[in-house]
C-alpha cells in the first residue's frame, strides 16, 4: 500500500517539508502521484529516509549522501567514490577525536601538577585527590602504536610504516609528552634531555620531509630547557599527535 507524504513523514518523525527538501536535493523522490497530484511513496521509502537521516547525523553532506545512497540502493560498495566518501568522513572524525584525546591527556597532567603543589597535611581527605584517582584509573584509551601504524598505512600511506620509520619510533616509545594544538599545527613536547631521543626526532623529521606519498610542511624541531619540541603542520598533523599519545603508553 502506497504512503502519502504525510504518512511517511509521521512514520519517521519528520515534517513533510523535510521530504520536499530531500526531493529537491535529489535524495528521495516520490514513487508515484495520486489522481489529485499528491506525492505517493512505496513502503520501502521509509528505510531510505532513515538511511538519509542516519548519514546526516554522522556528518555526511548531502552530496556525500547521494553518493552513499547509490551504493546502498545497488548493493555495490566497491565503487571508488563511495569508498573515498567513507574514508574522508572517517578521516575528519579522527581529527576531531584527536583534539579531544589531546585535551583529555593534558587535563590529566594538569590536575596531577595541581595535586603535586597541594600543601594539605599528609593523610588529609581530599575530594580533589579522589577526583584525580578516578581520572587516573581511567586513562585515555589509546590503541597500540603498531595499530596506529597500520591505520597510517591505510589512510595516508605514511613512510613511518617503513622499516626505517619503525626503527625510529622504537626509540621514542614510553617517552613522556605534552601535546597542544595551535591553529593547524600540533606541538609535541617530548620531556627528555636524552641525546638519543633528540636524534630519533631529527631522523623522524627528516624521514617525513622526504616522504613522497603525501606532501606537507617539514616537521620542525626545537630544543629548550623542558625537552624537545616537535611541531607538525598540515592536513595530517593530527596523525603525529595520535602516534605520540600511543607511543607514550606503549613501553615495549
N, C-alpha and C positions, 0 to 999 in steps of 0.2 A: 504494500500500500504506500503510495507516494505521500510525502510530508510537505505541508505548506511551509513557507519561510518562518511563520510564527511558531509552528510545532517544532521545527528543527532548532530554532533559537531557544525555545523553552527546554528542550531535552539537554542542551549543553550549557544553558545558563548564560546566554549572551543576548544582546539586543539584536533586533532584526537589522539595524543599521550596520552592525558588525559584519553580517553576512553580505550585505550590499557592498560594503567596503572590500571584503575579500573577493567578491565578484569583479569589482573594478580593478583590483590588483592581479586578476587572473589566477587566483588561488582556488576558488570554489565557485563553480558555475552551476546554475540550476540545470536539472536533467530534462525538464520539460516546462511547459506553461499550461495553465488551465484555459478553458474557453474564454474566461474573463481576462486572461493575460497575467494571472498571478503565478509567481515562481513555485515550482514543484521540485522536490528532491527525492532521490531514491534513499531508502533507509541507510545504505552504506555511507551516505554523505556525513552521517554523524561521526563515524570513525575518522574520516578525512578531516573533519572540523576539529576533532580532539587532537589529531596529529599536528595540525597547524598551531593550535594553542600551546601544545607542549613544546614545540620547537621555538615559539616566541618566548616562552618562559625561560628557555635555555639561552636566550640572547641572540638567536639567529635573526638576521634581517629578512625582510620579505623576499628579497631577491634570492637569498640563500634557501629560504623555504621552498621557493619554486623549484630550485634545483633538487632539493631533497625529496620533494613530492614526486618528481619524475622517477626516482629510484624506488620510492615506496609503492607507487602505483604499478610499475613494471616488474618489480622484484629484482631489478638489475642494480646491484650495489657496487659493481666493478667499474662503473663509469668514472673516469678521471676527475670530472668536475665535481661529482658527489664526494669522492674521497678527499679532494682538495678542500671542499667546503667544510667537511667534518674536521679535518686536520687544522684548518685555520681557526675554527672556533675553539678547539681543544687547546691550541697554542695560546690563544687570547686568555682563556681561563687559567692556564698555567701561570701566565704573567700576573694575573690578579691574585692567585693563590700565593705566589712567591712574595708579593708585597705584604700579605697578612702574616706569612710564616716568618718573614724577617722582623716585622714589628713584634710578634709574639716572642721570638728569640731574644730580642733586645730588651723587651719588658722584663723578662725573667732575670736577665743580667742586671738591669737597673734596680729591680727590687732586692736582689742579692747585695748590691752595693749599699743600698739604703740600710739593709739589715746589718751589714758589717760596721756601719757607723753608729748603730744603736748603742746607747750607753746605759741600758737598763741593768739592774743588778742581776747577777747570774741566777738562773732558775726562775726568774720572774715570768709569769704567764703573759704572753703577748699575742693578741689577736693577729697582729701583723705577721708574727712568726708562723702562726697556724696557716695564714693565707699563703705564705711563701712555701710552706711544706706541701700544701696541696698542689701548688703550681709546679713545684719541682718534682712532685710524684707523678705528674702527667706531662713529661717533656714533649716538645714539639715532635710530632711523628714525622720521621724522615725515612725515605727509602734508602737502602744501602747505596754507597757510591757506585757500585757496579750496576745497580738498577738504573741510576741516573745516567750512566754512560750508555746503557742500552737505549734509553729514551733519547739521548742525544743523537745516536746513530739513526733512529727512526725519523726524527723531526728536523735535524739540522745537518746531518752528515758530517758531524764535527770531527776535526782532526784529533781531538783529545781521545778519541776511541782507538787511535793507533797505538802500536806497541810503545813508541816513544812517549806519547801522551800519558799512557797508563804508568809508565816508569816515573814520570814527573809527579803525577798525582799520588803515587805511593809515598813520596817523600813529604807530602802535605797532610797525610791522614792524621787525625787526632789533634790538629793544631787548633788552639782557641782563637775564635774570630769574633769581631764586631762587624755588623753589616748595616748600612743605611743607604737610602736612595736619595739622590739629588737630581731632579729633573729626570732625564732618561738614563742617567748613569748610576751604577751600583758601586759604592765604596766598600771594599772588603779589607778590614784591618786585621792582619794576622799578628797576634800578640806574641812576638818572639824576637830574640836577638841572635838566633842561630844562623850562622852564615850559610849552612846547607839549605835552610828554608828560603833564604834570600835568593840563592842560586836557582832553586826549584821554581820560584816565582818569576825570575828573569827568564828562565827557559820556557815557562808557560806563556809568558807574554810574547816571546819570540816565535814560539810554535804557532800561536794564534795569528800573529802578524803575517805568517807565510801560508796561512790556510787558503786554499784555492776553491773550497766548496762554497763558502759564503763570505761576502765582503762586509767588513765593519771596521770601525776605528781600532787601531792597535791598543791593547790594554796598557795603561800607564802604571808605573811602579814608583812609589815614593818612600824614602826611608825617613823615619822620625824616632823620637825617644820611646814611643809606645810600641813600635814594631815596624811592620812593612805594610804599606797601604797599596792595595791592588785596585785600580779603578777601571771598570769595564763599561763601555759605552755602546750604544747602538741597539738595534732591534732585539738581539739575542743576549743582551747584557744580563737579563734576569737568570739566564742559564747558569752563569758563574755563581750568582747568589745561592741558587738551589744546590749547586755542586759543592760549594764550600760548607753549607749547612750539613750536607750529607757526610762530607769528609770529616767534619769536626766530631761527629758521633761514631764514625767508622774508624775504630782504633786497631784495625787489622785482625 
